[in-house]
């Protein structure tokens, strides 16, 4: 699983990627460098393989059947 984060400023079409660090306690830290002024939006995404998503849903479904 990967966590990605970035800043986006739609009004000027700017974006910047973040450096994301896993704190190994279930949390992550993202550090940005903004090269412009304004009120950017922080966006995040969790990247998982299709197999990982399928397994997670199957385990959840099985847990509710018990």
C-alpha positions as CSV (number, residue, x, y, z in Angstrom):
1,X,0.0,0.0,0.0
2,X,1.2,3.5,-0.8
3,X,0.0,6.8,0.4
4,X,0.4,9.8,-1.9
5,X,-0.3,13.5,-1.2
6,X,-0.1,16.7,-3.2
7,X,-1.1,20.3,-3.2
8,X,-3.3,21.7,-6.0
9,X,-4.1,25.3,-6.8
10,X,-6.9,25.1,-9.4
11,X,-7.1,28.8,-10.0
12,X,-3.6,29.0,-11.4
13,X,-3.2,25.3,-12.5
14,X,-0.3,24.6,-10.1
15,X,0.4,21.4,-8.2
16,X,3.2,20.0,-6.0
17,X,3.8,16.5,-4.8
18,X,4.5,15.7,-1.1
19,X,7.1,13.5,0.6
20,X,5.1,11.0,2.6
21,X,6.6,9.2,5.6
22,X,5.1,6.1,7.2
23,X,5.3,6.6,11.0
24,X,4.8,2.8,11.5
25,X,2.0,3.4,13.9
26,X,-0.9,3.6,11.4
27,X,-0.3,7.2,10.6
28,X,1.5,9.1,7.9
29,X,3.2,12.5,7.6
30,X,3.2,14.5,4.4
31,X,5.6,17.4,3.9
32,X,5.0,19.9,1.1
33,X,7.0,22.8,-0.5
34,X,4.6,25.3,-2.0
35,X,6.1,27.4,-4.8
36,X,3.2,29.8,-5.0
37,X,0.9,31.9,-2.8
38,X,-2.8,31.1,-2.4
39,X,-5.1,28.6,-0.8
40,X,-4.2,25.3,-2.2
41,X,-6.2,22.1,-1.7
42,X,-4.5,19.1,0.0
43,X,-5.3,15.9,-1.8
44,X,-4.4,12.4,-0.8
45,X,-4.7,8.9,-2.3
46,X,-4.2,5.4,-1.0
47,X,-2.8,3.2,-3.7
48,X,-3.5,-0.5,-3.4
49,X,-3.3,-3.4,-5.9
50,X,-6.5,-5.0,-7.1
51,X,-5.6,-8.1,-5.2
52,X,-5.3,-6.3,-1.9
53,X,-8.6,-4.5,-2.4
54,X,-10.3,-7.8,-3.3
55,X,-8.9,-9.6,-0.2
56,X,-9.9,-6.7,2.1
57,X,-13.5,-6.9,0.8
58,X,-13.6,-10.7,1.1
59,X,-12.4,-10.6,4.7
60,X,-14.9,-7.9,5.6
61,X,-17.7,-9.9,3.9
62,X,-16.8,-13.1,5.7
63,X,-16.5,-11.3,9.1
64,X,-20.1,-10.1,8.7
65,X,-21.4,-13.6,7.9
66,X,-20.2,-15.0,11.2
